[in-house]
Amino acid sequence: MSQSRNIKLTIAGLLLFITVIVAGFVYRVSLPRIMTASEMSANGLYLLETPRNIGEFDLIDHHGNPFNPGRLEGQWTLVFFGFTHCPDICPTTMTFLNTFLESLEGTEAQDPQVVMVSVDPARDTVQQLADYMPYFNPDFIGVTGEFLDIHRFATKLNTPFRKVMDEDGSYQVDHSSNIVLINPRGDYHGFFRAPLDLAKMKVTYRSARFIWDR
């Protein structure tokens, strides 16, 4: 009886061991693969070696509320510099960002917030942005302000822009199509290089979050 009991205990122990090994393997396989920094760069996300403090700025959102460093803390933020009179790049990018948010799942879907900072504050008033932003997503935030304040903010995020005059006296604004990534501490974390790709942006964003959280 004792020998039979020992055999049963041995078999039970082996089965438990095998179950633990298989469960661990299945768990690891089910986890998304986390990219290295070099792999993320190759797929369009460039991370700063040391996230950069943006410093102070004083802008205004499309609801007429202050937009300052505190608005970037506590969640991930995607910042795009554009303008409402932009004929193609801006509406295409804003539509893409809405699709990106809709594709997120789980805790990733709780953020990020999306912010479009106007590079054309002369025309992009609070009301103009209030009319424009809901076309893409009611939760998107439009930001405007004094030209020099916006220029300083864009410079801190390595996102240059310039006014381009047309022959008829009208103008467009030449600007970057990159998406700036701000981490939950409110620091400049990196940027997604244009042209944007949904699948690549999802996996690189997930990797950046995982590395930040661990």
N, C-alpha and C positions, 0 to 999 in steps of 0.2 A: 504493500500500500504506500509506503514511504517513497519507494522508488518511482511508482506511478505518479505520485503527487509532485515529485521533483521534476519529472519529465513535463507534466502539464504546466508547471510554473515556468520552466525553461522555454517552452513553446509560447506561452503567453507573453513572456518577456521579449522574445524575438519578434513576435507579431507587433507588440507595442513599439519596439525599436524601429521596425520597418515602417509602421504607420507614421511615426514622427519624421523619419527621413523623407518619406513620400510627401507628407504634408508640407514640409519645409521646401522641398523642390517645387511643388505646385505653387506655393506662395511666391517664391522667387521668380518663377516663370511668369506669374500673373502681374508682377510689378512692372511698370513702364521702365524702359531702359533709360538711364540717366546719362546724358551726354557730358563729355568733358568740355572745358572752355574752348579748346581748339576745334572740337567737333561742332560746337554751337556757332563759332565764327564761320566755319565752312558752310553752315546752314543759315547764315544771315543774321545771327544775334551776336553782337560784339559787346562783351562785358568789360567794364573798367576793372583793372587790377585792384584798385581801391575805390569804392563808390565815393563820389564827390559831393560834399555839402554844397547846396545851391546858394545858400545865404538868403538874405532878405529880399523880398519883392512885394509889390503892392499893386495888384491888378483887380479887375472886377468881373464877375461871371454874368451870364445872360439873364440871371434873375435879379441883378442889381446888388448882389452881395459881394463882400470883399473876397478876393482870391489871393491868399497869402500862404506862407510855408505850412501853416497848420492844416490846410486843405489837402496836403499831400501825405500826411502822416496816417498810419494805421491801416493802409491797404496799398496794393500795387496800383500804379497809375501808368496809363499809356498816353503820351502827349504827342499830338500832331500839330504842326504849325501850318495853317492854311488860311483861306479867306472865302467869304460867301460868294464873291463874284468870280471865283475860279471856275473855268469852263469844264475841266475834265478831271485833273488829278485829285482835287479835293473831294468832290462827290464820290468818286470811285474809291478813294481811301476810306472815307467815312462809312460807305456801304460795306467795304471789306471788314472794317473794325466791328461793325454790328454783327456780321456773319461770324467773325472770330468769337465774339462774346457768346453768341448763341450756340457755338460748338463746344464750349467748355462744360465740364461735368464735375460733380462733387464739390469739394471745397474750392476748387479753382473757379467755379461759376459764381461764387460769392463776390468776387472782384475779378479783374481790376476795374477801376473807373477810367473812363475815356474823356480826355480833355482836348478840345481844339482851341489853340491860341491863335487869334487873328494876327496876321502880318499886315493887315490893311485896316488899322483902327480908324482911319479917317472916314471910311464908309461903313465899317462894321461896328455900329453902335450896339448898345445893349438890346434894343428892340430888334434890330436887324438879326442879331444872333438868336434872340428868343424865337423869331419866326423860322429860322433856318435849322436849328439843331433838332427839333422834334421830327423832321422828315426822316432822320436816320435812326434815332433812338431817343425816347423821352428822358432817359437817364444820362445821356451825353451832356457834357458841360462845355459851353462856349465861353471863351475868355477874351476880354479886350482891355483897353487902358490907354495911357499916354504912349505915344510912339517910342520915346526914349526908354521908358520902363519895359516895354515889350522887347525892344532891341537888346537891352541889357539881359533880360531873362533868356532870350534866344541864344545870346552869346555864351552864357553860362552852360547852356546845353548843346553847344557846338552845332547850332542850327542857323546858318546865315540866311538872309533874304535881302532882296533889293527890288526897288521899283523899276519897271521897264516901261518907258514912254512909247506910245504908238504915234504914228504920223498925224493922226487926227486929234491929238491932244489927250486922248484917253490913256489909261495905263493898266498894266497887269503887274503882278508881283511874282518875281522869280524866287522860288523857295525849295527847300529840301522836301523829299517825299518820305524820308526816314521817320520811324516811330521811336520816340524816346521812352525808355523804361525807367520809372522811378520806383525805388523800393519802399517798403512800409515805414522806413525811418525818414522818408522824404528826401533821400539822396539820389543823385543822378547815378544810375546803376549801369546803364548801357544803352544800346539802340538796335532796333531791327532795321536792317538795310533794305531799301527798295531795290528792285521790285519785290513786293511781299508775296509770300506763298503760304496758304492756310495751313497745310500739313506741317511744313517746316516751322512755322511760327508757333503752332501748338506744342510741338515736342520740345522746342528750345525754351519756350516760356515755362513749360512744366519742369524742365531741368533746372532752370535758373531759380525757380521757387524751391525746388527740393534742396538744392545746394544751400540756399539762404536759410531754410528751416532746420537743417540738420545740425 
